[in-house]
Amino acid sequence: MKAVQFAQYGGPEVLRVYEVDDPTPGPADVLVQVKATTVNRLDLFQRDGSRPVGILPFTPGLEAAGVVERDGAAKGGGGYASKIAAPAAILVRIPDGVTFEEAVAAGLTSSTAWGALFDLGHLQAGERVLIWAGASGVGSIGIQFAKHAGCWAATTASNSEKAKELQRLGADLVINHREQNVGQVVRDAGGVDLVIELVSTTLQASLDACKEDARIVLIGNLGGQQATVDTQAWRLRRVTVIGGGILRTSTQNERHILELIAQKAVAPVIAHILPVEQAAEAHRLLASGGTLGKIVLLHS
């Protein structure tokens, strides 16, 4: 089979198409013919060596959508390969009316967003939420989940073009984080009960945006791993900060998310669709920071 791999750490140019052995069957898995995968930040970190993978060559790809070929499947390999093995218990059937591209673009981002908003954040109808990095995969689908649940949603963007698209997705307030004080703007607008924190270095602004007894779910560190905060303000507002870790909701909720997509209640935002052979270009696009939504790679 074909697989896009890197045999050494480096820039996007180290990604190349190889012919590799098909996965070896195992008793508790299924063999999946991959139709589509996505590009995630972790793929970039693995490729450049900042998150070493251990054994090279390595096939990236955290998620995949495709067709089950047979029971008993392979160990190893990511979605950049034309076939993967996956435990049958974690697979979710794609409902009618949902494309492979939509399903894979939902994938991890929608699972993470749902887990942050509802599993850890316990968001309720009528509450107010701030979701950082609205143009990200998690942010763009998270806004839609919050609005579908009957909540007020604020988010952040880096320019007016992205802001308009996020308003189209339903955001009630979009703040340009390069030009405005996010915490103060949200606080002046009434504050929020929940913050989905994707940047980490903005933790103080998230605390500033909170009403009393609010919650912050920390699920990303797009801006870095260090943050300095005013513990007095934190203490007096009784804000709970929850570490999200590697977050994924249940397969039951993932099925529900795909049904919402089939019903056109929400829609994953797709920035680009490229053939998997152009994975290097997809990495460059994601690294540029100019995309809104997910980059999908298709297998022929």
C-alpha positions as CSV (number, residue, x, y, z in Angstrom):
1,M,0.0,0.0,0.0
2,K,1.0,3.7,-0.2
3,A,1.8,5.7,2.8
4,V,3.1,9.3,3.3
5,Q,5.9,9.0,5.9
6,F,9.0,10.8,7.2
7,A,12.2,8.9,7.7
8,Q,14.0,11.8,9.4
9,Y,12.9,14.9,11.3
10,G,12.8,18.2,9.5
11,G,10.6,20.5,7.4
12,P,7.6,19.6,5.3
13,E,10.0,18.4,2.5
14,V,10.8,15.2,4.6
15,L,7.3,13.9,3.9
16,R,7.4,11.5,1.0
17,V,5.2,8.8,-0.5
18,Y,6.4,5.2,0.1
19,E,5.3,1.7,-0.8
20,V,4.9,-0.2,2.5
21,D,3.5,-3.5,3.6
22,D,-0.2,-3.8,4.3
23,P,-1.1,-4.0,8.0
24,T,-0.9,-7.4,9.7
25,P,-4.3,-8.7,10.9
26,G,-5.1,-8.9,14.6
27,P,-8.1,-10.5,16.3
28,A,-9.7,-7.4,17.9
29,D,-9.4,-4.9,15.1
30,V,-10.7,-4.1,11.6
31,L,-8.8,-3.3,8.4
32,V,-9.9,0.1,7.0
33,Q,-9.4,1.4,3.5
34,V,-8.7,5.0,4.2
35,K,-10.6,7.6,2.1
36,A,-9.7,10.8,3.9
37,T,-7.5,12.0,6.8
38,T,-6.6,15.4,8.2
39,V,-3.6,17.5,9.2
40,N,-3.3,18.3,12.9
41,R,-0.7,20.4,14.8
42,L,0.6,17.3,16.4
43,D,1.5,16.0,12.9
44,L,3.8,19.1,12.5
45,F,5.4,18.6,15.9
46,Q,6.0,14.9,15.2
47,R,7.5,15.7,11.8
48,D,9.9,18.4,13.0
49,G,11.1,16.4,16.0
50,S,9.7,18.6,18.8
51,R,7.4,15.6,19.7
52,P,9.7,12.7,18.8
53,V,7.9,9.5,17.7
54,G,10.6,7.1,18.6
55,I,10.7,4.7,15.6
56,L,11.3,6.0,12.0
57,P,10.0,5.9,9.3
58,F,6.7,7.1,10.7
59,T,3.3,7.5,9.2
60,P,1.4,10.5,10.6
61,G,-2.4,10.9,10.8
62,L,-4.4,11.0,14.0
63,E,-7.8,10.3,12.3
64,A,-9.2,8.7,9.3
65,A,-12.5,8.0,7.5
66,G,-12.9,5.1,5.2
67,V,-14.4,1.7,4.5
68,V,-14.0,-1.4,6.6
69,E,-12.5,-4.1,4.4
70,R,-12.5,-7.0,6.8
71,D,-12.4,-8.1,10.4
72,G,-8.9,-8.6,11.8
73,A,-6.6,-5.7,11.1
74,A,-3.3,-4.2,11.5
75,K,-1.2,-2.6,14.2
76,G,0.5,0.7,13.5
77,G,0.2,3.4,10.9
78,G,-1.7,6.6,10.7
79,G,-4.3,8.1,8.4
80,Y,-1.6,9.2,5.9
81,A,-1.5,5.5,4.9
82,S,-4.0,4.0,2.5
83,K,-4.9,1.3,5.0
84,I,-4.9,1.4,8.7
85,A,-5.8,-0.9,11.6
86,A,-8.1,0.3,14.3
87,P,-9.9,-1.4,17.3
88,A,-13.4,-2.2,16.2
89,A,-14.8,-0.8,19.5
90,I,-13.7,2.8,18.8
91,L,-15.1,3.0,15.2
92,V,-18.2,5.0,14.5
93,R,-20.3,4.4,11.4
94,I,-20.7,7.4,9.1
95,P,-24.4,8.0,8.6
96,D,-26.0,8.6,5.2
97,G,-25.7,12.1,4.0
98,V,-22.2,12.7,5.6
99,T,-19.2,12.6,3.3
100,F,-15.8,11.1,4.1
101,E,-14.4,14.6,4.1
102,E,-17.0,15.9,6.6
103,A,-16.7,12.9,8.8
104,V,-12.9,13.1,9.1
105,A,-13.0,16.9,9.4
106,A,-15.3,16.4,12.4
107,G,-13.2,13.6,13.9
108,L,-10.9,14.6,16.8
109,T,-11.8,18.2,16.8
110,S,-15.5,17.7,17.3
111,S,-14.8,15.0,19.9
112,T,-12.5,17.3,21.7
113,A,-14.9,20.3,21.5
114,W,-17.8,18.2,22.8
115,G,-15.7,16.8,25.6
116,A,-14.5,20.2,26.6
117,L,-17.9,21.9,26.5
118,F,-20.1,19.2,27.9
119,D,-18.2,16.3,29.5
120,L,-15.7,18.5,31.5
121,G,-17.3,22.0,31.1
122,H,-20.9,20.9,31.9
123,L,-22.2,23.7,29.7
124,Q,-26.0,24.2,30.1
125,A,-28.6,25.9,27.9
126,G,-28.6,29.7,28.6
127,E,-25.0,29.9,29.8
128,R,-22.3,32.0,28.3
129,V,-19.0,30.6,26.9
130,L,-15.8,32.0,25.5
131,I,-14.0,29.7,23.0
132,W,-10.5,30.8,22.1
133,A,-9.1,30.4,18.6
134,G,-12.4,30.3,16.8
135,A,-10.7,29.6,13.4
136,S,-9.2,26.3,14.7
137,G,-11.0,23.0,14.1
138,V,-12.0,22.8,17.7
139,G,-13.0,26.4,17.9
140,S,-15.1,26.5,14.7
141,I,-17.2,23.4,15.6
142,G,-17.3,24.3,19.3
143,I,-19.0,27.6,18.5
144,Q,-21.7,25.6,16.6
145,F,-22.1,23.1,19.4
146,A,-22.6,25.9,21.9
147,K,-25.2,27.7,19.8
148,H,-27.0,24.4,19.1
149,A,-27.2,23.9,22.9
150,G,-28.8,27.3,23.4
151,C,-25.8,29.3,24.7
152,W,-24.2,32.7,24.1
153,A,-20.8,32.2,22.5
154,A,-17.8,34.6,22.2
155,T,-14.6,33.7,20.4
156,T,-11.4,35.2,19.2
157,A,-9.9,35.9,15.7
158,S,-6.8,37.5,14.3
159,N,-8.4,39.5,11.5
160,S,-11.7,40.8,10.2
161,E,-12.0,38.1,7.5
162,K,-12.0,35.3,10.0
163,A,-14.3,37.3,12.3
164,K,-16.9,37.5,9.6
165,E,-16.8,33.8,9.0
166,L,-17.0,33.1,12.8
167,Q,-20.1,35.3,13.0
168,R,-21.6,33.4,10.2
169,L,-21.1,30.2,12.2
170,G,-23.1,31.8,15.0
171,A,-20.7,33.6,17.3
172,D,-22.4,36.3,19.2
173,L,-19.1,38.2,19.9
174,V,-15.8,38.0,18.0
175,I,-12.8,39.8,19.5
176,N,-9.6,40.6,17.6
177,H,-7.1,39.3,20.1
178,R,-4.3,41.3,18.4
179,E,-6.0,44.6,18.8
180,Q,-8.3,44.2,21.8
181,N,-8.1,43.1,25.4
182,V,-10.1,39.9,25.2
183,G,-10.7,39.5,28.9
184,Q,-11.9,43.1,29.4
185,V,-14.1,43.0,26.2
186,V,-15.9,39.8,27.3
187,R,-16.2,41.0,30.9
188,D,-17.8,44.3,29.7
189,A,-20.2,42.2,27.6
190,G,-21.4,40.4,30.7
191,G,-18.7,37.8,31.3
192,V,-18.9,34.0,30.8
193,D,-19.7,30.9,32.8
194,L,-17.2,28.7,30.8
195,V,-14.0,29.3,28.9
196,I,-12.6,26.8,26.5
197,E,-8.9,27.7,26.7
198,L,-6.9,26.6,23.6
199,V,-3.9,29.0,23.9
200,S,-2.7,28.7,27.5
201,T,-0.6,31.9,27.5
202,T,-4.0,33.7,27.6
203,L,-5.1,32.1,30.9
204,Q,-5.1,35.5,32.7
205,A,-7.4,37.0,30.0
206,S,-9.6,33.9,30.4
207,L,-9.8,34.5,34.2
208,D,-10.7,38.2,33.5
209,A,-13.5,37.1,31.2
210,C,-15.1,34.9,33.9
211,K,-18.1,35.5,36.1
212,E,-18.0,34.3,39.6
213,D,-18.0,30.5,40.0
214,A,-17.1,30.1,36.3
215,R,-15.1,27.2,34.8
216,I,-12.1,27.1,32.5
217,V,-11.3,23.9,30.6
218,L,-7.6,24.0,29.5
219,I,-7.3,21.8,26.4
220,G,-4.6,23.5,24.3
221,N,-1.4,25.4,24.4
222,L,-1.2,27.0,20.9
223,G,0.6,30.0,22.4
224,G,3.0,28.0,24.6
225,Q,3.1,26.1,27.9
226,Q,3.8,29.0,30.4
227,A,1.3,31.5,31.8
228,T,1.5,34.1,34.6
229,V,-1.8,34.7,36.4
230,D,-3.1,36.9,39.2
231,T,-4.0,34.3,41.8
232,Q,-6.0,36.9,43.9
233,A,-8.4,37.6,41.1
234,W,-8.7,33.8,40.5
235,R,-9.4,33.2,44.1
236,L,-11.9,35.9,44.6
237,R,-14.0,34.9,41.6
238,R,-13.9,31.2,42.7
239,V,-13.0,30.1,39.1
240,T,-12.4,26.4,38.6
241,V,-9.6,25.6,36.1
242,I,-9.8,22.0,34.7
243,G,-7.0,20.4,32.9
244,G,-8.3,18.8,29.7
245,G,-5.4,16.5,28.9
246,I,-5.8,14.4,25.8
247,L,-9.5,14.8,25.5
248,R,-12.0,12.7,23.6
249,T,-15.7,12.2,24.2
250,S,-17.5,8.8,24.2
251,T,-18.2,6.9,21.0
252,Q,-21.9,7.4,21.8
253,N,-21.4,11.1,21.7
254,E,-19.3,10.8,18.5
255,R,-22.3,9.0,16.9
256,H,-24.6,11.8,18.0
257,I,-22.2,14.4,16.5
258,L,-22.2,12.7,13.1
259,E,-26.0,12.6,13.3
260,L,-26.1,16.4,13.9
261,I,-23.9,16.8,10.8
262,A,-26.3,14.5,8.8
263,Q,-29.2,16.7,10.0
264,K,-27.3,19.9,8.9
265,A,-27.5,21.2,12.5
266,V,-23.8,21.7,12.5
267,A,-21.1,21.5,9.9
268,P,-17.3,21.0,10.2
269,V,-15.4,23.8,8.6
270,I,-13.0,22.6,5.9
271,A,-10.3,25.0,4.8
272,H,-8.6,22.9,2.1
273,I,-9.0,19.5,0.5
274,L,-5.8,18.1,-1.0
275,P,-4.5,14.7,-2.3
276,V,-2.5,12.9,0.4
277,E,0.5,13.1,-1.9
278,Q,0.5,16.9,-1.2
279,A,0.9,16.4,2.6
280,A,4.0,18.6,2.7
281,E,2.0,21.5,1.2
282,A,-0.8,20.9,3.7
283,H,1.8,21.1,6.6
284,R,3.0,24.4,5.2
285,L,-0.6,25.7,5.0
286,L,-1.3,24.8,8.6
287,A,1.9,26.2,9.9
288,S,1.2,29.5,8.1
289,G,-1.7,30.2,10.6
290,G,-3.9,31.5,7.8
291,T,-6.4,28.6,7.6
292,L,-9.9,28.6,9.1
293,G,-11.1,25.1,9.9
294,K,-9.5,21.7,8.9
295,I,-7.2,20.6,6.1
296,V,-8.4,17.3,4.7
297,L,-6.2,14.9,2.7
298,L,-7.8,12.5,0.3
299,H,-6.6,9.1,-0.8
300,S,-7.2,8.1,-4.4
